[in-house]
Amino acid sequence: MTFIWGLKKPNGTVHYYLRKIERVNGKPKVVMNIYLGTADKIRQENMGVEEKEIIKTLEIDALVPN
């Protein structure tokens, strides 16, 4: 299962990660963890970009070595 995960830091900011979890030996394990940044950082990177250009496809299995 792949999802976006938010981790709240002690100073109150939330940092977002793209995570993929799979079962390894019958137990759930994080097999991929990509840092996306804070909401402000993500928003700044996408400023001036048209809505249709923001959505990108990511081949998850290509990033994770088997």
MDAnalysis code that builds the backbone (N, CA, C; Angstrom):
import MDAnalysis as mda
import numpy as np

u = mda.Universe.empty(198, n_residues=66, atom_resindex=np.repeat(np.arange(66), 3), trajectory=True)
u.add_TopologyAttr("name", ["N", "CA", "C"] * 66)
u.add_TopologyAttr("resid", np.arange(1, 67))
u.add_TopologyAttr("resname", ["MET", "THR", "PHE", "ILE", "TRP", "GLY", "LEU", "LYS", "LYS", "PRO", "ASN", "GLY", "THR", "VAL", "HIS", "TYR", "TYR", "LEU", "ARG", "LYS", "ILE", "GLU", "ARG", "VAL", "ASN", "GLY", "LYS", "PRO", "LYS", "VAL", "VAL", "MET", "ASN", "ILE", "TYR", "LEU", "GLY", "THR", "ALA", "ASP", "LYS", "ILE", "ARG", "GLN", "GLU", "ASN", "MET", "GLY", "VAL", "GLU", "GLU", "LYS", "GLU", "ILE", "ILE", "LYS", "THR", "LEU", "GLU", "ILE", "ASP", "ALA", "LEU", "VAL", "PRO", "ASN"])
u.atoms.positions = np.array([
    [0.842, -1.161, 0.000],
    [0.000, 0.000, 0.000],
    [0.899, 1.240, 0.000],
    [0.599, 2.194, -0.861],
    [1.356, 3.433, -0.942],
    [0.459, 4.588, -0.491],
    [1.000, 5.498, 0.314],
    [0.204, 6.609, 0.824],
    [1.116, 7.766, 1.228],
    [0.501, 8.931, 1.451],
    [1.235, 10.098, 1.949],
    [1.039, 10.137, 3.456],
    [2.152, 10.251, 4.172],
    [2.154, 10.187, 5.633],
    [2.668, 11.508, 6.179],
    [1.961, 12.095, 7.134],
    [2.384, 13.336, 7.766],
    [2.942, 13.069, 9.151],
    [4.130, 13.604, 9.420],
    [4.772, 13.439, 10.723],
    [4.882, 14.812, 11.367],
    [4.236, 14.985, 12.518],
    [4.259, 16.267, 13.212],
    [5.497, 16.350, 14.095],
    [6.284, 17.397, 13.901],
    [7.499, 17.613, 14.687],
    [7.148, 18.354, 15.979],
    [8.038, 18.334, 16.984],
    [7.753, 18.999, 18.264],
    [7.473, 20.507, 18.129],
    [8.038, 21.153, 17.095],
    [7.803, 22.592, 16.931],
    [6.466, 22.886, 16.250],
    [5.694, 21.838, 15.899],
    [4.358, 22.023, 15.353],
    [4.266, 21.896, 13.842],
    [5.390, 21.863, 13.128],
    [5.323, 21.718, 11.677],
    [5.086, 20.256, 11.307],
    [4.405, 20.071, 10.193],
    [4.127, 18.724, 9.707],
    [4.981, 18.484, 8.473],
    [5.712, 17.382, 8.458],
    [6.552, 17.005, 7.331],
    [5.903, 15.804, 6.653],
    [5.826, 15.851, 5.314],
    [5.120, 14.815, 4.567],
    [6.095, 13.876, 3.866],
    [5.721, 12.597, 3.835],
    [6.514, 11.541, 3.212],
    [5.614, 10.699, 2.324],
    [6.169, 10.193, 1.245],
    [5.495, 9.195, 0.429],
    [6.022, 7.850, 0.905],
    [5.120, 6.979, 1.393],
    [5.549, 5.700, 1.971],
    [4.883, 4.545, 1.251],
    [5.618, 3.464, 1.165],
    [5.077, 2.216, 0.629],
    [5.342, 1.132, 1.671],
    [4.278, 0.421, 2.030],
    [4.382, -0.637, 3.026],
    [3.987, -1.961, 2.374],
    [4.800, -2.977, 2.597],
    [4.510, -4.320, 2.109],
    [4.715, -5.301, 3.252],
    [4.141, -6.472, 3.096],
    [4.349, -7.525, 4.098],
    [5.640, -8.269, 3.771],
    [6.523, -8.358, 4.758],
    [7.775, -9.090, 4.641],
    [7.784, -10.114, 5.772],
    [7.849, -11.376, 5.420],
    [7.765, -12.462, 6.402],
    [6.498, -12.356, 7.246],
    [5.402, -11.931, 6.608],
    [4.114, -11.851, 7.287],
    [3.888, -10.609, 8.125],
    [4.880, -9.709, 8.200],
    [4.732, -8.499, 9.003],
    [4.822, -7.273, 8.107],
    [4.042, -6.211, 8.391],
    [4.126, -4.997, 7.588],
    [5.469, -4.304, 7.786],
    [6.063, -3.866, 6.686],
    [7.366, -3.205, 6.748],
    [7.397, -2.062, 5.737],
    [7.986, -0.927, 6.138],
    [8.156, 0.197, 5.221],
    [9.268, -0.170, 4.247],
    [8.934, -0.220, 2.953],
    [9.931, -0.578, 1.944],
    [10.378, 0.634, 1.143],
    [9.658, 1.768, 1.282],
    [10.040, 2.995, 0.607],
    [9.579, 4.176, 1.448],
    [10.419, 5.185, 1.573],
    [10.099, 6.376, 2.345],
    [10.757, 7.559, 1.649],
    [9.966, 8.376, 0.938],
    [10.506, 9.529, 0.210],
    [10.023, 10.805, 0.887],
    [10.960, 11.673, 1.275],
    [10.608, 12.930, 1.928],
    [10.057, 13.913, 0.898],
    [8.866, 14.464, 1.156],
    [8.247, 15.437, 0.256],
    [8.430, 16.863, 0.756],
    [8.546, 17.059, 2.066],
    [8.733, 18.388, 2.638],
    [7.527, 18.827, 3.439],
    [7.555, 20.101, 3.832],
    [6.427, 20.677, 4.559],
    [5.384, 21.148, 3.544],
    [4.193, 21.473, 4.038],
    [3.133, 21.948, 3.149],
    [3.574, 23.219, 2.430],
    [4.274, 24.124, 3.136],
    [4.746, 25.358, 2.506],
    [5.753, 25.075, 1.391],
    [6.661, 24.142, 1.629],
    [7.663, 23.803, 0.619],
    [6.999, 23.201, -0.618],
    [6.045, 22.310, -0.400],
    [5.338, 21.680, -1.517],
    [4.553, 22.734, -2.295],
    [3.920, 23.657, -1.583],
    [3.147, 24.723, -2.221],
    [4.054, 25.639, -3.039],
    [5.228, 26.013, -2.508],
    [6.163, 26.887, -3.215],
    [6.690, 26.236, -4.487],
    [6.949, 24.934, -4.427],
    [7.457, 24.231, -5.603],
    [6.436, 24.194, -6.721],
    [5.143, 24.291, -6.378],
    [4.088, 24.193, -7.383],
    [3.454, 25.537, -7.728],
    [3.980, 26.648, -7.193],
    [3.434, 27.965, -7.523],
    [3.736, 28.284, -8.979],
    [2.763, 28.836, -9.670],
    [2.944, 29.204, -11.061],
    [2.774, 28.038, -12.023],
    [2.518, 26.872, -11.491],
    [2.304, 25.704, -12.336],
    [0.805, 25.529, -12.525],
    [0.395, 25.296, -13.756],
    [-1.025, 25.087, -14.001],
    [-1.485, 23.812, -13.317],
    [-2.774, 23.774, -12.961],
    [-3.307, 22.625, -12.237],
    [-3.055, 21.310, -12.953],
    [-3.228, 21.296, -14.258],
    [-3.087, 20.035, -14.979],
    [-1.641, 19.543, -14.993],
    [-0.673, 20.419, -14.716],
    [0.727, 20.025, -14.710],
    [1.189, 19.539, -13.332],
    [0.419, 19.824, -12.283],
    [0.831, 19.458, -10.925],
    [0.790, 17.954, -10.720],
    [-0.232, 17.305, -11.265],
    [-0.392, 15.871, -11.051],
    [0.622, 15.124, -11.907],
    [1.458, 14.326, -11.257],
    [2.483, 13.546, -11.943],
    [2.311, 12.085, -11.584],
    [2.699, 11.227, -12.477],
    [2.630, 9.794, -12.226],
    [3.996, 9.320, -11.776],
    [4.016, 8.475, -10.774],
    [5.266, 7.948, -10.243],
    [5.182, 6.432, -10.242],
    [6.102, 5.803, -10.945],
    [6.157, 4.343, -10.993],
    [6.871, 3.886, -9.723],
    [6.115, 3.522, -8.702],
    [6.663, 3.204, -7.393],
    [7.589, 1.998, -7.458],
    [7.176, 0.945, -8.129],
    [7.976, -0.273, -8.151],
    [9.328, -0.067, -8.824],
    [9.441, 0.943, -9.674],
    [10.722, 1.214, -10.334],
    [11.738, 1.780, -9.349],
    [11.264, 2.390, -8.250],
    [12.155, 3.006, -7.283],
    [12.666, 2.027, -6.229],
    [11.941, 0.950, -6.040],
    [12.277, 0.021, -4.963],
    [12.985, -1.202, -5.551],
    [14.238, -1.440, -5.146],
    [14.925, -2.636, -5.650],
    [14.301, -3.902, -5.075],
    [14.194, -4.920, -5.894],
    [13.602, -6.196, -5.433],
    [14.659, -7.114, -4.901],
])
